[in-house]
């Protein structure tokens, strides 16, 4: 049986769990909690991932897999779900990478406040991370909406998780303002059972 080291608040882990639900593989995975962070790695699966990051997926037929993009490609191939369709593979991968970049920046904003003493925090650095997020959101709203429609892809799942994390950790930032197309898409996509079942705090 596969095992997934997971934190329900992590958007990277949520991506994997949403994929598992969408592809009918949830019953084949044991979910194991890993609630540490970069400055507290005792609860992390360091033997499986020396980088001390999650998600991590262990499997009987080979070494542990880590990085959510690697895990998602593996699980998609395992289920033959075609969430990375060959005809749109590079666009899906780029959209997924954009969503991952949004997640990265949003998580770093949280860590800057949670992991640094108050007198060492950099408001300018936090705003620089938010600038990355805003540029990415503007690009998606302006140029990528056609790739968020149609048959489900991993790019859609990743973007749904990224936007959900912004609501979860940065609700005061009003990311929807001026991005009506993306906001409308997120409202509809968030109704999917896989997104409902994996929402942070569930």
PyMOL commands that set and color helices and strands:
alter all, ss='L'
color gray80, all
select helices_A, chain A and resi 11-22+26-28+68-79+86-114+118-120+123-148+154-169+171-173+180-189+193-198
alter helices_A, ss='H'
color red, helices_A
select strands_A, chain A and resi 2-6+29-33+56-59+62-66
alter strands_A, ss='S'
color yellow, strands_A
deselect
rebuild
show_as cartoon
